[in-house]
Amino acid sequence: MVEFKPFEPNPLKRMMILNLFGHEFKPGHCAKCLSEIHPGEFEDDLSVTEHAISGLCQKCQNSTFNEDN
């Protein structure tokens, strides 16, 4: 299992979050929907890794990367 690491965006990612989603990054929350992040919510190692990169919760990852979209 990949170790959960809270998302810590650099200044460029903070600016991208503001431009893409219209709000400031809030530590411990999803970068997109602002829901509180719980380490146990992620379905697999790939989802944990994706959170460390993008700051997305599992629900937002599922809706963003859904192959039907």
C-alpha positions as CSV (number, residue, x, y, z in Angstrom):
1,M,0.0,0.0,0.0
2,V,1.3,3.5,-0.9
3,E,1.7,5.8,2.1
4,F,-0.9,8.6,2.2
5,K,0.7,12.0,2.0
6,P,-1.4,15.1,2.3
7,F,-1.5,17.3,-0.9
8,E,0.8,20.3,-0.5
9,P,0.6,22.4,-3.6
10,N,3.5,24.6,-4.7
11,P,2.7,28.2,-5.7
12,L,2.0,27.2,-9.4
13,K,-0.5,24.5,-8.4
14,R,-2.1,26.9,-6.0
15,M,-2.6,29.4,-8.8
16,M,-4.0,26.6,-11.1
17,I,-6.5,25.6,-8.4
18,L,-7.7,29.2,-8.1
19,N,-8.0,29.6,-11.9
20,L,-9.6,26.2,-12.6
21,F,-11.9,25.9,-9.6
22,G,-12.4,29.5,-8.5
23,H,-11.3,29.2,-4.9
24,E,-8.1,29.1,-2.8
25,F,-6.6,25.8,-1.8
26,K,-7.7,24.7,1.7
27,P,-5.3,22.2,3.4
28,G,-6.9,18.8,4.2
29,H,-9.6,19.4,1.6
30,C,-10.2,18.4,-2.0
31,A,-8.7,20.9,-4.4
32,K,-11.8,20.7,-6.6
33,C,-14.9,20.2,-4.4
34,L,-13.4,21.3,-1.0
35,S,-14.7,18.2,0.8
36,E,-12.6,17.0,3.7
37,I,-10.0,14.4,2.8
38,H,-10.0,11.1,4.7
39,P,-6.9,8.9,4.0
40,G,-9.1,5.8,4.0
41,E,-11.4,7.0,1.2
42,F,-9.1,6.1,-1.6
43,E,-9.8,2.9,-3.6
44,D,-6.3,1.9,-4.4
45,D,-2.6,2.9,-4.5
46,L,-3.1,4.7,-7.8
47,S,-5.8,6.9,-6.3
48,V,-3.6,7.7,-3.3
49,T,-0.8,8.7,-5.7
50,E,-3.1,10.8,-7.8
51,H,-4.3,12.7,-4.7
52,A,-0.6,13.5,-3.9
53,I,-0.3,15.0,-7.4
54,S,-3.7,16.7,-8.0
55,G,-5.2,17.1,-4.5
56,L,-8.5,15.5,-5.7
57,C,-10.7,13.3,-3.4
58,Q,-11.8,9.9,-4.6
59,K,-15.2,11.2,-5.8
60,C,-13.6,13.9,-7.9
61,Q,-11.0,11.5,-9.3
62,N,-13.8,9.1,-10.3
63,S,-15.8,11.9,-12.0
64,T,-12.7,13.4,-13.7
65,F,-11.2,10.2,-15.0
66,N,-14.4,8.3,-15.8
67,E,-14.0,6.7,-19.2
68,D,-17.6,7.4,-20.0
69,N,-17.0,11.2,-19.9
